[in-house]
Amino acid sequence: MVNAGDNFAPVSIDAALNSLKIQGIAFHGPFRAKNVAFVVEGYILLESELVDLLTQNKLNRNGIQEFARLLCVSVS
């Protein structure tokens, strides 16, 4: 679990996955290798990234797409 701050209760991956289910956002997983990952809306996101998006109130389609765009910045 990740602590969302001193004034908040810890947020679990279960809460993040429940949020996705409620919004009708498809996901698959967990897949375990070195880290726990999920495929969400065609993107591979780590468990910690899902929890972070939830704590930032950005665990929705737009937030996931914005996060993925930030990760896909090309270096040239």
N, C-alpha and C positions, 0 to 999 in steps of 0.2 A: 504494500500500500504506500501511497505517496501522501505526505502531509500537505494540505493545500494552504496552510498558514496557521498562525496561532489561534485565530478566531473561528476556525473551521474544523469539522471532524475530518479524519483521514478519508480519502476517496479511494475506492477499490476499483479494480478492473471490472468487477461485477456491475458496479454502478454505471460505468462507461458502456458496457455491452447492453445493459438494460435501456439506456438512453438511445442507443442505436436501434434497438428493437422497437421502442415506442415510436420513433420517427420513421420507421419502415426502411431504414438504411441497411442494405444487405451486407453481410460480412461472413467470412469463413475463418475457421481456426478454433483454437490456437494451434500454431505450428511452432514446434520447439526445436531449436538448434542451440546456438549460443544464447540467444535471447528469445523471448516469447513474442511472436508476431501474428498479426491478423491481416487478411486481405479485406479491405473496406473500400467499396466503390471502385474497385480496380487498382487500388494503391496498397502497398505493403507498409503497414504501420506497426511499430513496436508497441507493446503493452504500455510502456511508460509514456509514449507519445499520445495514445488515446486518453490516458488519465490526465495528462497535461492539457489536452484540448478541452476535456470536460471541465477541469477546474477553471479554465479561462472562458468558459461558456461559449466555446467555439466548436463543440463536437456536433456539427451539422454538415450538410453537404457543402455549403459555401466555405465553412471553416476548414474542412478536410481538403478541398480543392486548393484553397489559399496556402495551406501548410505544404501540400505537395508541390505547388509551384515554387515555393521558397527552397525546397530541397533540390529541385531540378534546374537550378541556375547553372548554365554552362560556364566552364572555365576554358578560355581560349586566349 
